[in-house]
Amino acid sequence: MKFDKSFPARLAGLGAVALLVAGCASLSGPSPAELDAQFKAMMQSSFRDQGIAKVDRLQQDEGQAACSTGTAPDEATARRIEAQSLTTVKAPSDGKYLGDWKEGEKLAQNGRGMTWTDKSAESSANGGNCYNCHQISKQEISFGTIGPSLYNYGKLRGVTDPASPAVKAMVEYTWGKLNNAWAYNACSNMPRFGHKGLLNEKQLQHLMALLLDPKSAVNQ
């Protein structure tokens, strides 16, 4: 049997490959659990309380955790989020669903609020910033398209008298949507205005009027 002079070199090459593979395995990175821990530590060290903006904003509830994975939750999870969200929707304390639509229009145009420079969430009036995502009135030429057009919202739904028992279900649905949109659409991009305290009850009533009052610019 002849000795293959190239064998030692080939054997050394195979050894180098084996070492490289082993090295790559050891360099595969931290586990998912370790990455989660590193991420949480980074977030805690990178942010601090400033005015009314507290780091507790970083804490996710069950729904947020399910909706922020980059993948839509499964059907059962989505239905559970919606059912739980619906329990957070409460009727107006004074029994009145509609306020002043003109005040609602001001809120729809206003995008300020909840910043660290505000003295408190209660004393600083937030806006709804509705035009950022929706067309609302015919007169407004600058609006976002993330959400559907709300122009003629009440008119298209047959709301000629918001106090009529015939449209009670639509009025309550609209109230729920403004309070916590996840009650009807899990992981909706719409802010949960009432549930998260972004708008108070009176402000929500004004927005209700903007959408449902037949005299509102929305329904002309």
Salt bridges, closest charged atoms under 4 A:
ASP4 OD2 - ARG10 NH2 2.91
ASP61 OD2 - ARG192 NH2 3.56
ASP61 OD2 - LYS196 NZ 3.75
GLU62 OE2 - ARG80 NE 3.41
GLU75 OE2 - ARG79 NH1 2.04
GLU82 OE2 - ARG79 NH2 2.81
GLU103 OE2 - LYS106 NZ 3.18
ASP118 OD1 - ARG112 NH2 2.46
GLU172 OE2 - LYS168 NZ 2.50
